[in-house]
Amino acid sequence: MEWHDWVGMVGVIVTLTAFLLLQAGKLHGTGFIYQAMNALGAAAVVLSLLYNFNLSAFIVEAAWVAISIYGMVRGWRLRQME
């Protein structure tokens, strides 16, 4: 495996860990840490896909990054209103 494959694997582990922690009740779906883990994990997979391109996987992961960033910004705005 090359370095970008390892980056992608770490991204998968981070994303799955975030989901596991959410299901275990350790993180909240609207929390910054959960959203950040999703964004970073998906971004790592996107980076790996730039070297071994797969259009459908790229679309899913790019959308995952965008939605996670949206969630972080939305959460930040809501906390500012409190």
PyMOL Python script that loads the backbone (N, CA, C, O; Angstrom):
from pymol import cmd

cmd.read_pdbstr("""\
ATOM      1  N   MET A   1       0.849  -1.193   0.000  1.00  0.00           N
ATOM      2  CA  MET A   1       0.000   0.000   0.000  1.00  0.00           C
ATOM      3  C   MET A   1       0.883   1.241   0.000  1.00  0.00           C
ATOM      4  O   MET A   1       1.962   1.264   0.593  1.00  0.00           O
ATOM      5  N   GLU A   2       0.395   2.265  -0.679  1.00  0.00           N
ATOM      6  CA  GLU A   2       1.110   3.533  -0.732  1.00  0.00           C
ATOM      7  C   GLU A   2       0.559   4.472   0.326  1.00  0.00           C
ATOM      8  O   GLU A   2      -0.439   4.163   0.977  1.00  0.00           O
ATOM      9  N   TRP A   3       1.216   5.638   0.501  1.00  0.00           N
ATOM     10  CA  TRP A   3       0.843   6.566   1.570  1.00  0.00           C
ATOM     11  C   TRP A   3      -0.611   7.004   1.463  1.00  0.00           C
ATOM     12  O   TRP A   3      -1.291   7.126   2.481  1.00  0.00           O
ATOM     13  N   HIS A   4      -1.096   7.241   0.255  1.00  0.00           N
ATOM     14  CA  HIS A   4      -2.476   7.713   0.099  1.00  0.00           C
ATOM     15  C   HIS A   4      -3.480   6.619   0.448  1.00  0.00           C
ATOM     16  O   HIS A   4      -4.597   6.920   0.869  1.00  0.00           O
ATOM     17  N   ASP A   5      -3.101   5.363   0.280  1.00  0.00           N
ATOM     18  CA  ASP A   5      -3.962   4.267   0.722  1.00  0.00           C
ATOM     19  C   ASP A   5      -4.076   4.262   2.246  1.00  0.00           C
ATOM     20  O   ASP A   5      -5.156   4.042   2.794  1.00  0.00           O
ATOM     21  N   TRP A   6      -2.967   4.502   2.915  1.00  0.00           N
ATOM     22  CA  TRP A   6      -2.971   4.565   4.382  1.00  0.00           C
ATOM     23  C   TRP A   6      -3.806   5.738   4.875  1.00  0.00           C
ATOM     24  O   TRP A   6      -4.537   5.617   5.858  1.00  0.00           O
ATOM     25  N   VAL A   7      -3.698   6.880   4.187  1.00  0.00           N
ATOM     26  CA  VAL A   7      -4.511   8.052   4.563  1.00  0.00           C
ATOM     27  C   VAL A   7      -5.992   7.704   4.442  1.00  0.00           C
ATOM     28  O   VAL A   7      -6.784   8.035   5.323  1.00  0.00           O
ATOM     29  N   GLY A   8      -6.362   7.039   3.355  1.00  0.00           N
ATOM     30  CA  GLY A   8      -7.749   6.626   3.174  1.00  0.00           C
ATOM     31  C   GLY A   8      -8.216   5.658   4.245  1.00  0.00           C
ATOM     32  O   GLY A   8      -9.341   5.758   4.735  1.00  0.00           O
ATOM     33  N   MET A   9      -7.342   4.710   4.610  1.00  0.00           N
ATOM     34  CA  MET A   9      -7.703   3.751   5.658  1.00  0.00           C
ATOM     35  C   MET A   9      -7.906   4.444   7.007  1.00  0.00           C
ATOM     36  O   MET A   9      -8.835   4.114   7.744  1.00  0.00           O
ATOM     37  N   VAL A  10      -7.039   5.400   7.326  1.00  0.00           N
ATOM     38  CA  VAL A  10      -7.206   6.165   8.565  1.00  0.00           C
ATOM     39  C   VAL A  10      -8.524   6.938   8.516  1.00  0.00           C
ATOM     40  O   VAL A  10      -9.238   7.020   9.516  1.00  0.00           O
ATOM     41  N   GLY A  11      -8.839   7.499   7.359  1.00  0.00           N
ATOM     42  CA  GLY A  11     -10.112   8.209   7.205  1.00  0.00           C
ATOM     43  C   GLY A  11     -11.309   7.319   7.467  1.00  0.00           C
ATOM     44  O   GLY A  11     -12.259   7.726   8.136  1.00  0.00           O
ATOM     45  N   VAL A  12     -11.264   6.112   6.945  1.00  0.00           N
ATOM     46  CA  VAL A  12     -12.346   5.151   7.177  1.00  0.00           C
ATOM     47  C   VAL A  12     -12.449   4.834   8.669  1.00  0.00           C
ATOM     48  O   VAL A  12     -13.549   4.794   9.220  1.00  0.00           O
ATOM     49  N   ILE A  13     -11.326   4.614   9.315  1.00  0.00           N
ATOM     50  CA  ILE A  13     -11.320   4.299  10.751  1.00  0.00           C
ATOM     51  C   ILE A  13     -11.897   5.456  11.566  1.00  0.00           C
ATOM     52  O   ILE A  13     -12.683   5.236  12.488  1.00  0.00           O
ATOM     53  N   VAL A  14     -11.510   6.688  11.228  1.00  0.00           N
ATOM     54  CA  VAL A  14     -12.024   7.864  11.955  1.00  0.00           C
ATOM     55  C   VAL A  14     -13.537   7.981  11.764  1.00  0.00           C
ATOM     56  O   VAL A  14     -14.266   8.211  12.729  1.00  0.00           O
ATOM     57  N   THR A  15     -14.008   7.827  10.541  1.00  0.00           N
ATOM     58  CA  THR A  15     -15.443   7.939  10.264  1.00  0.00           C
ATOM     59  C   THR A  15     -16.227   6.842  10.979  1.00  0.00           C
ATOM     60  O   THR A  15     -17.264   7.113  11.585  1.00  0.00           O
ATOM     61  N   LEU A  16     -15.743   5.625  10.912  1.00  0.00           N
ATOM     62  CA  LEU A  16     -16.445   4.531  11.579  1.00  0.00           C
ATOM     63  C   LEU A  16     -16.391   4.656  13.101  1.00  0.00           C
ATOM     64  O   LEU A  16     -17.346   4.295  13.788  1.00  0.00           O
ATOM     65  N   THR A  17     -15.288   5.162  13.623  1.00  0.00           N
ATOM     66  CA  THR A  17     -15.190   5.387  15.070  1.00  0.00           C
ATOM     67  C   THR A  17     -16.198   6.436  15.515  1.00  0.00           C
ATOM     68  O   THR A  17     -16.830   6.286  16.561  1.00  0.00           O
ATOM     69  N   ALA A  18     -16.353   7.496  14.731  1.00  0.00           N
ATOM     70  CA  ALA A  18     -17.344   8.528  15.053  1.00  0.00           C
ATOM     71  C   ALA A  18     -18.744   7.917  15.102  1.00  0.00           C
ATOM     72  O   ALA A  18     -19.520   8.207  16.012  1.00  0.00           O
ATOM     73  N   PHE A  19     -19.061   7.077  14.130  1.00  0.00           N
ATOM     74  CA  PHE A  19     -20.376   6.442  14.094  1.00  0.00           C
ATOM     75  C   PHE A  19     -20.565   5.495  15.275  1.00  0.00           C
ATOM     76  O   PHE A  19     -21.636   5.466  15.882  1.00  0.00           O
ATOM     77  N   LEU A  20     -19.539   4.726  15.603  1.00  0.00           N
ATOM     78  CA  LEU A  20     -19.602   3.831  16.756  1.00  0.00           C
ATOM     79  C   LEU A  20     -19.841   4.622  18.040  1.00  0.00           C
ATOM     80  O   LEU A  20     -20.687   4.247  18.852  1.00  0.00           O
ATOM     81  N   LEU A  21     -19.099   5.713  18.224  1.00  0.00           N
ATOM     82  CA  LEU A  21     -19.257   6.533  19.430  1.00  0.00           C
ATOM     83  C   LEU A  21     -20.641   7.170  19.483  1.00  0.00           C
ATOM     84  O   LEU A  21     -21.205   7.334  20.566  1.00  0.00           O
ATOM     85  N   LEU A  22     -21.191   7.529  18.334  1.00  0.00           N
ATOM     86  CA  LEU A  22     -22.550   8.061  18.284  1.00  0.00           C
ATOM     87  C   LEU A  22     -23.543   6.990  18.732  1.00  0.00           C
ATOM     88  O   LEU A  22     -24.413   7.256  19.560  1.00  0.00           O
ATOM     89  N   GLN A  23     -23.413   5.783  18.187  1.00  0.00           N
ATOM     90  CA  GLN A  23     -24.330   4.697  18.532  1.00  0.00           C
ATOM     91  C   GLN A  23     -24.189   4.276  19.992  1.00  0.00           C
ATOM     92  O   GLN A  23     -25.160   3.835  20.607  1.00  0.00           O
ATOM     93  N   ALA A  24     -22.985   4.411  20.551  1.00  0.00           N
ATOM     94  CA  ALA A  24     -22.742   4.053  21.949  1.00  0.00           C
ATOM     95  C   ALA A  24     -23.179   5.153  22.910  1.00  0.00           C
ATOM     96  O   ALA A  24     -23.101   4.982  24.126  1.00  0.00           O
ATOM     97  N   GLY A  25     -23.637   6.282  22.371  1.00  0.00           N
ATOM     98  CA  GLY A  25     -24.084   7.381  23.216  1.00  0.00           C
ATOM     99  C   GLY A  25     -22.956   8.222  23.776  1.00  0.00           C
ATOM    100  O   GLY A  25     -23.173   9.017  24.691  1.00  0.00           O
ATOM    101  N   LYS A  26     -21.752   8.060  23.244  1.00  0.00           N
ATOM    102  CA  LYS A  26     -20.595   8.819  23.723  1.00  0.00           C
ATOM    103  C   LYS A  26     -20.475  10.171  23.031  1.00  0.00           C
ATOM    104  O   LYS A  26     -19.867  11.091  23.578  1.00  0.00           O
ATOM    105  N   LEU A  27     -21.045  10.302  21.839  1.00  0.00           N
ATOM    106  CA  LEU A  27     -21.058  11.562  21.100  1.00  0.00           C
ATOM    107  C   LEU A  27     -22.495  11.874  20.693  1.00  0.00           C
ATOM    108  O   LEU A  27     -23.341  10.983  20.608  1.00  0.00           O
ATOM    109  N   HIS A  28     -22.749  13.144  20.447  1.00  0.00           N
ATOM    110  CA  HIS A  28     -24.057  13.585  19.966  1.00  0.00           C
ATOM    111  C   HIS A  28     -23.937  13.933  18.487  1.00  0.00           C
ATOM    112  O   HIS A  28     -22.931  14.495  18.053  1.00  0.00           O
ATOM    113  N   GLY A  29     -24.955  13.599  17.726  1.00  0.00           N
ATOM    114  CA  GLY A  29     -24.934  13.827  16.287  1.00  0.00           C
ATOM    115  C   GLY A  29     -24.784  15.275  15.888  1.00  0.00           C
ATOM    116  O   GLY A  29     -24.295  15.573  14.798  1.00  0.00           O
ATOM    117  N   THR A  30     -25.197  16.179  16.755  1.00  0.00           N
ATOM    118  CA  THR A  30     -25.062  17.603  16.455  1.00  0.00           C
ATOM    119  C   THR A  30     -23.802  18.207  17.075  1.00  0.00           C
ATOM    120  O   THR A  30     -23.550  19.404  16.930  1.00  0.00           O
ATOM    121  N   GLY A  31     -23.020  17.392  17.756  1.00  0.00           N
ATOM    122  CA  GLY A  31     -21.819  17.884  18.423  1.00  0.00           C
ATOM    123  C   GLY A  31     -20.676  18.149  17.461  1.00  0.00           C
ATOM    124  O   GLY A  31     -20.572  17.516  16.410  1.00  0.00           O
ATOM    125  N   PHE A  32     -19.831  19.080  17.825  1.00  0.00           N
ATOM    126  CA  PHE A  32     -18.709  19.474  16.977  1.00  0.00           C
ATOM    127  C   PHE A  32     -17.736  18.323  16.749  1.00  0.00           C
ATOM    128  O   PHE A  32     -17.260  18.126  15.631  1.00  0.00           O
ATOM    129  N   ILE A  33     -17.441  17.568  17.792  1.00  0.00           N
ATOM    130  CA  ILE A  33     -16.455  16.487  17.656  1.00  0.00           C
ATOM    131  C   ILE A  33     -16.941  15.436  16.664  1.00  0.00           C
ATOM    132  O   ILE A  33     -16.168  14.971  15.826  1.00  0.00           O
ATOM    133  N   TYR A  34     -18.206  15.062  16.752  1.00  0.00           N
ATOM    134  CA  TYR A  34     -18.756  14.083  15.819  1.00  0.00           C
ATOM    135  C   TYR A  34     -18.668  14.605  14.383  1.00  0.00           C
ATOM    136  O   TYR A  34     -18.234  13.888  13.482  1.00  0.00           O
ATOM    137  N   GLN A  35     -19.077  15.840  14.181  1.00  0.00           N
ATOM    138  CA  GLN A  35     -19.052  16.423  12.836  1.00  0.00           C
ATOM    139  C   GLN A  35     -17.618  16.563  12.322  1.00  0.00           C
ATOM    140  O   GLN A  35     -17.348  16.309  11.148  1.00  0.00           O
ATOM    141  N   ALA A  36     -16.707  16.964  13.197  1.00  0.00           N
ATOM    142  CA  ALA A  36     -15.307  17.124  12.792  1.00  0.00           C
ATOM    143  C   ALA A  36     -14.686  15.778  12.430  1.00  0.00           C
ATOM    144  O   ALA A  36     -13.935  15.679  11.460  1.00  0.00           O
ATOM    145  N   MET A  37     -14.996  14.745  13.204  1.00  0.00           N
ATOM    146  CA  MET A  37     -14.471  13.419  12.883  1.00  0.00           C
ATOM    147  C   MET A  37     -14.982  12.956  11.520  1.00  0.00           C
ATOM    148  O   MET A  37     -14.229  12.374  10.739  1.00  0.00           O
ATOM    149  N   ASN A  38     -16.240  13.208  11.239  1.00  0.00           N
ATOM    150  CA  ASN A  38     -16.802  12.853   9.944  1.00  0.00           C
ATOM    151  C   ASN A  38     -16.139  13.630   8.820  1.00  0.00           C
ATOM    152  O   ASN A  38     -15.794  13.054   7.788  1.00  0.00           O
ATOM    153  N   ALA A  39     -15.958  14.926   9.004  1.00  0.00           N
ATOM    154  CA  ALA A  39     -15.339  15.754   7.965  1.00  0.00           C
ATOM    155  C   ALA A  39     -13.898  15.330   7.708  1.00  0.00           C
ATOM    156  O   ALA A  39     -13.485  15.190   6.557  1.00  0.00           O
ATOM    157  N   LEU A  40     -13.139  15.128   8.770  1.00  0.00           N
ATOM    158  CA  LEU A  40     -11.733  14.740   8.606  1.00  0.00           C
ATOM    159  C   LEU A  40     -11.600  13.339   8.006  1.00  0.00           C
ATOM    160  O   LEU A  40     -10.752  13.106   7.144  1.00  0.00           O
ATOM    161  N   GLY A  41     -12.425  12.426   8.459  1.00  0.00           N
ATOM    162  CA  GLY A  41     -12.384  11.071   7.921  1.00  0.00           C
ATOM    163  C   GLY A  41     -12.730  11.040   6.441  1.00  0.00           C
ATOM    164  O   GLY A  41     -12.040  10.400   5.648  1.00  0.00           O
ATOM    165  N   ALA A  42     -13.795  11.729   6.077  1.00  0.00           N
ATOM    166  CA  ALA A  42     -14.209  11.751   4.674  1.00  0.00           C
ATOM    167  C   ALA A  42     -13.185  12.485   3.815  1.00  0.00           C
ATOM    168  O   ALA A  42     -12.926  12.082   2.681  1.00  0.00           O
ATOM    169  N   ALA A  43     -12.604  13.554   4.344  1.00  0.00           N
ATOM    170  CA  ALA A  43     -11.579  14.289   3.582  1.00  0.00           C
ATOM    171  C   ALA A  43     -10.364  13.410   3.320  1.00  0.00           C
ATOM    172  O   ALA A  43      -9.759  13.491   2.251  1.00  0.00           O
ATOM    173  N   ALA A  44     -10.006  12.578   4.278  1.00  0.00           N
ATOM    174  CA  ALA A  44      -8.882  11.659   4.080  1.00  0.00           C
ATOM    175  C   ALA A  44      -9.197  10.646   2.983  1.00  0.00           C
ATOM    176  O   ALA A  44      -8.331  10.317   2.173  1.00  0.00           O
ATOM    177  N   VAL A  45     -10.428  10.155   2.957  1.00  0.00           N
ATOM    178  CA  VAL A  45     -10.820   9.224   1.902  1.00  0.00           C
ATOM    179  C   VAL A  45     -10.817   9.929   0.550  1.00  0.00           C
ATOM    180  O   VAL A  45     -10.374   9.355  -0.445  1.00  0.00           O
ATOM    181  N   VAL A  46     -11.307  11.171   0.503  1.00  0.00           N
ATOM    182  CA  VAL A  46     -11.284  11.947  -0.744  1.00  0.00           C
ATOM    183  C   VAL A  46      -9.847  12.081  -1.246  1.00  0.00           C
ATOM    184  O   VAL A  46      -9.583  11.915  -2.437  1.00  0.00           O
ATOM    185  N   LEU A  47      -8.936  12.377  -0.352  1.00  0.00           N
ATOM    186  CA  LEU A  47      -7.525  12.501  -0.750  1.00  0.00           C
ATOM    187  C   LEU A  47      -7.021  11.199  -1.361  1.00  0.00           C
ATOM    188  O   LEU A  47      -6.343  11.216  -2.388  1.00  0.00           O
ATOM    189  N   SER A  48      -7.344  10.091  -0.744  1.00  0.00           N
ATOM    190  CA  SER A  48      -6.896   8.808  -1.301  1.00  0.00           C
ATOM    191  C   SER A  48      -7.541   8.539  -2.657  1.00  0.00           C
ATOM    192  O   SER A  48      -6.930   7.921  -3.529  1.00  0.00           O
ATOM    193  N   LEU A  49      -8.768   9.000  -2.832  1.00  0.00           N
ATOM    194  CA  LEU A  49      -9.460   8.783  -4.104  1.00  0.00           C
ATOM    195  C   LEU A  49      -8.873   9.613  -5.239  1.00  0.00           C
ATOM    196  O   LEU A  49      -9.083   9.289  -6.408  1.00  0.00           O
ATOM    197  N   LEU A  50      -8.150  10.666  -4.918  1.00  0.00           N
ATOM    198  CA  LEU A  50      -7.500  11.450  -5.964  1.00  0.00           C
ATOM    199  C   LEU A  50      -6.408  10.647  -6.649  1.00  0.00           C
ATOM    200  O   LEU A  50      -6.022  10.960  -7.776  1.00  0.00           O
ATOM    201  N   TYR A  51      -5.909   9.624  -5.987  1.00  0.00           N
ATOM    202  CA  TYR A  51      -4.847   8.778  -6.545  1.00  0.00           C
ATOM    203  C   TYR A  51      -5.400   7.505  -7.184  1.00  0.00           C
ATOM    204  O   TYR A  51      -4.839   6.998  -8.155  1.00  0.00           O
ATOM    205  N   ASN A  52      -6.487   7.000  -6.642  1.00  0.00           N
ATOM    206  CA  ASN A  52      -7.175   5.827  -7.192  1.00  0.00           C
ATOM    207  C   ASN A  52      -8.635   6.215  -7.359  1.00  0.00           C
ATOM    208  O   ASN A  52      -9.477   5.869  -6.531  1.00  0.00           O
ATOM    209  N   PHE A  53      -8.929   6.932  -8.431  1.00  0.00           N
ATOM    210  CA  PHE A  53     -10.232   7.574  -8.567  1.00  0.00           C
ATOM    211  C   PHE A  53     -11.362   6.580  -8.782  1.00  0.00           C
ATOM    212  O   PHE A  53     -11.249   5.616  -9.538  1.00  0.00           O
ATOM    213  N   ASN A  54     -12.460   6.859  -8.081  1.00  0.00           N
ATOM    214  CA  ASN A  54     -13.712   6.126  -8.223  1.00  0.00           C
ATOM    215  C   ASN A  54     -14.804   7.181  -8.083  1.00  0.00           C
ATOM    216  O   ASN A  54     -14.997   7.730  -6.998  1.00  0.00           O
ATOM    217  N   LEU A  55     -15.517   7.468  -9.162  1.00  0.00           N
ATOM    218  CA  LEU A  55     -16.458   8.584  -9.165  1.00  0.00           C
ATOM    219  C   LEU A  55     -17.541   8.462  -8.104  1.00  0.00           C
ATOM    220  O   LEU A  55     -17.803   9.424  -7.383  1.00  0.00           O
ATOM    221  N   SER A  56     -18.168   7.314  -7.995  1.00  0.00           N
ATOM    222  CA  SER A  56     -19.260   7.183  -7.023  1.00  0.00           C
ATOM    223  C   SER A  56     -18.758   7.347  -5.594  1.00  0.00           C
ATOM    224  O   SER A  56     -19.417   8.008  -4.791  1.00  0.00           O
ATOM    225  N   ALA A  57     -17.623   6.771  -5.256  1.00  0.00           N
ATOM    226  CA  ALA A  57     -17.055   6.933  -3.915  1.00  0.00           C
ATOM    227  C   ALA A  57     -16.647   8.381  -3.678  1.00  0.00           C
ATOM    228  O   ALA A  57     -16.833   8.905  -2.579  1.00  0.00           O
ATOM    229  N   PHE A  58     -16.095   9.032  -4.698  1.00  0.00           N
ATOM    230  CA  PHE A  58     -15.694  10.430  -4.575  1.00  0.00           C
ATOM    231  C   PHE A  58     -16.906  11.320  -4.277  1.00  0.00           C
ATOM    232  O   PHE A  58     -16.837  12.204  -3.422  1.00  0.00           O
ATOM    233  N   ILE A  59     -18.012  11.083  -4.983  1.00  0.00           N
ATOM    234  CA  ILE A  59     -19.221  11.881  -4.758  1.00  0.00           C
ATOM    235  C   ILE A  59     -19.735  11.693  -3.342  1.00  0.00           C
ATOM    236  O   ILE A  59     -20.078  12.667  -2.673  1.00  0.00           O
ATOM    237  N   VAL A  60     -19.793  10.451  -2.879  1.00  0.00           N
ATOM    238  CA  VAL A  60     -20.276  10.188  -1.518  1.00  0.00           C
ATOM    239  C   VAL A  60     -19.385  10.871  -0.480  1.00  0.00           C
ATOM    240  O   VAL A  60     -19.884  11.520   0.439  1.00  0.00           O
ATOM    241  N   GLU A  61     -18.084  10.725  -0.628  1.00  0.00           N
ATOM    242  CA  GLU A  61     -17.167  11.279   0.376  1.00  0.00           C
ATOM    243  C   GLU A  61     -17.116  12.807   0.327  1.00  0.00           C
ATOM    244  O   GLU A  61     -17.031  13.457   1.369  1.00  0.00           O
ATOM    245  N   ALA A  62     -17.167  13.376  -0.869  1.00  0.00           N
ATOM    246  CA  ALA A  62     -17.176  14.842  -0.986  1.00  0.00           C
ATOM    247  C   ALA A  62     -18.452  15.405  -0.360  1.00  0.00           C
ATOM    248  O   ALA A  62     -18.411  16.426   0.327  1.00  0.00           O
ATOM    249  N   ALA A  63     -19.580  14.743  -0.597  1.00  0.00           N
ATOM    250  CA  ALA A  63     -20.834  15.169   0.025  1.00  0.00           C
ATOM    251  C   ALA A  63     -20.752  15.022   1.539  1.00  0.00           C
ATOM    252  O   ALA A  63     -21.261  15.869   2.273  1.00  0.00           O
ATOM    253  N   TRP A  64     -20.116  13.954   2.010  1.00  0.00           N
ATOM    254  CA  TRP A  64     -19.957  13.718   3.453  1.00  0.00           C
ATOM    255  C   TRP A  64     -19.168  14.862   4.086  1.00  0.00           C
ATOM    256  O   TRP A  64     -19.516  15.342   5.165  1.00  0.00           O
ATOM    257  N   VAL A  65     -18.110  15.292   3.414  1.00  0.00           N
ATOM    258  CA  VAL A  65     -17.319  16.430   3.906  1.00  0.00           C
ATOM    259  C   VAL A  65     -18.188  17.674   3.961  1.00  0.00           C
ATOM    260  O   VAL A  65     -18.228  18.359   4.983  1.00  0.00           O
ATOM    261  N   ALA A  66     -18.888  17.974   2.864  1.00  0.00           N
ATOM    262  CA  ALA A  66     -19.704  19.189   2.789  1.00  0.00           C
ATOM    263  C   ALA A  66     -20.801  19.194   3.851  1.00  0.00           C
ATOM    264  O   ALA A  66     -21.021  20.211   4.510  1.00  0.00           O
ATOM    265  N   ILE A  67     -21.483  18.078   4.020  1.00  0.00           N
ATOM    266  CA  ILE A  67     -22.563  18.001   5.010  1.00  0.00           C
ATOM    267  C   ILE A  67     -22.001  18.123   6.423  1.00  0.00           C
ATOM    268  O   ILE A  67     -22.618  18.757   7.278  1.00  0.00           O
ATOM    269  N   SER A  68     -20.858  17.533   6.673  1.00  0.00           N
ATOM    270  CA  SER A  68     -20.234  17.635   8.001  1.00  0.00           C
ATOM    271  C   SER A  68     -19.827  19.074   8.301  1.00  0.00           C
ATOM    272  O   SER A  68     -20.017  19.555   9.418  1.00  0.00           O
ATOM    273  N   ILE A  69     -19.274  19.754   7.315  1.00  0.00           N
ATOM    274  CA  ILE A  69     -18.901  21.162   7.513  1.00  0.00           C
ATOM    275  C   ILE A  69     -20.158  21.999   7.756  1.00  0.00           C
ATOM    276  O   ILE A  69     -20.170  22.873   8.623  1.00  0.00           O
ATOM    277  N   TYR A  70     -21.201  21.729   6.993  1.00  0.00           N
ATOM    278  CA  TYR A  70     -22.474  22.414   7.225  1.00  0.00           C
ATOM    279  C   TYR A  70     -22.932  22.204   8.680  1.00  0.00           C
ATOM    280  O   TYR A  70     -23.344  23.154   9.346  1.00  0.00           O
ATOM    281  N   GLY A  71     -22.860  20.975   9.158  1.00  0.00           N
ATOM    282  CA  GLY A  71     -23.258  20.678  10.533  1.00  0.00           C
ATOM    283  C   GLY A  71     -22.410  21.418  11.558  1.00  0.00           C
ATOM    284  O   GLY A  71     -22.929  21.893  12.568  1.00  0.00           O
ATOM    285  N   MET A  72     -21.103  21.520  11.302  1.00  0.00           N
ATOM    286  CA  MET A  72     -20.227  22.245  12.236  1.00  0.00           C
ATOM    287  C   MET A  72     -20.575  23.730  12.258  1.00  0.00           C
ATOM    288  O   MET A  72     -20.642  24.337  13.327  1.00  0.00           O
ATOM    289  N   VAL A  73     -20.797  24.310  11.089  1.00  0.00           N
ATOM    290  CA  VAL A  73     -21.137  25.733  11.009  1.00  0.00           C
ATOM    291  C   VAL A  73     -22.498  25.985  11.647  1.00  0.00           C
ATOM    292  O   VAL A  73     -22.664  26.947  12.396  1.00  0.00           O
ATOM    293  N   ARG A  74     -23.465  25.132  11.357  1.00  0.00           N
ATOM    294  CA  ARG A  74     -24.800  25.282  11.934  1.00  0.00           C
ATOM    295  C   ARG A  74     -24.743  25.172  13.456  1.00  0.00           C
ATOM    296  O   ARG A  74     -25.363  25.967  14.163  1.00  0.00           O
ATOM    297  N   GLY A  75     -24.008  24.198  13.954  1.00  0.00           N
ATOM    298  CA  GLY A  75     -23.869  24.038  15.397  1.00  0.00           C
ATOM    299  C   GLY A  75     -23.197  25.233  16.041  1.00  0.00           C
ATOM    300  O   GLY A  75     -23.600  25.676  17.117  1.00  0.00           O
ATOM    301  N   TRP A  76     -22.167  25.756  15.382  1.00  0.00           N
ATOM    302  CA  TRP A  76     -21.472  26.932  15.901  1.00  0.00           C
ATOM    303  C   TRP A  76     -22.422  28.124  15.960  1.00  0.00           C
ATOM    304  O   TRP A  76     -22.437  28.859  16.948  1.00  0.00           O
ATOM    305  N   ARG A  77     -23.216  28.317  14.906  1.00  0.00           N
ATOM    306  CA  ARG A  77     -24.174  29.433  14.886  1.00  0.00           C
ATOM    307  C   ARG A  77     -25.218  29.282  15.974  1.00  0.00           C
ATOM    308  O   ARG A  77     -25.563  30.258  16.639  1.00  0.00           O
ATOM    309  N   LEU A  78     -25.720  28.084  16.162  1.00  0.00           N
ATOM    310  CA  LEU A  78     -26.716  27.864  17.215  1.00  0.00           C
ATOM    311  C   LEU A  78     -26.133  28.130  18.597  1.00  0.00           C
ATOM    312  O   LEU A  78     -26.812  28.694  19.456  1.00  0.00           O
ATOM    313  N   ARG A  79     -24.887  27.733  18.820  1.00  0.00           N
ATOM    314  CA  ARG A  79     -24.255  27.994  20.125  1.00  0.00           C
ATOM    315  C   ARG A  79     -24.042  29.493  20.331  1.00  0.00           C
ATOM    316  O   ARG A  79     -24.105  29.970  21.464  1.00  0.00           O
ATOM    317  N   GLN A  80     -23.794  30.237  19.264  1.00  0.00           N
ATOM    318  CA  GLN A  80     -23.606  31.670  19.375  1.00  0.00           C
ATOM    319  C   GLN A  80     -24.906  32.378  19.757  1.00  0.00           C
ATOM    320  O   GLN A  80     -24.875  33.437  20.384  1.00  0.00           O
ATOM    321  N   MET A  81     -26.041  31.800  19.383  1.00  0.00           N
ATOM    322  CA  MET A  81     -27.336  32.401  19.669  1.00  0.00           C
ATOM    323  C   MET A  81     -27.762  32.180  21.125  1.00  0.00           C
ATOM    324  O   MET A  81     -28.630  32.891  21.631  1.00  0.00           O
ATOM    325  N   GLU A  82     -27.157  31.200  21.795  1.00  0.00           N
ATOM    326  CA  GLU A  82     -27.545  30.887  23.186  1.00  0.00           C
ATOM    327  C   GLU A  82     -27.094  31.940  24.140  1.00  0.00           C
ATOM    328  O   GLU A  82     -27.338  31.831  25.341  1.00  0.00           O
TER     329      GLU A  82
END
""", "prot")
cmd.dss("prot")
cmd.show_as("cartoon", "prot")
cmd.util.cbc("prot")
cmd.orient("prot")
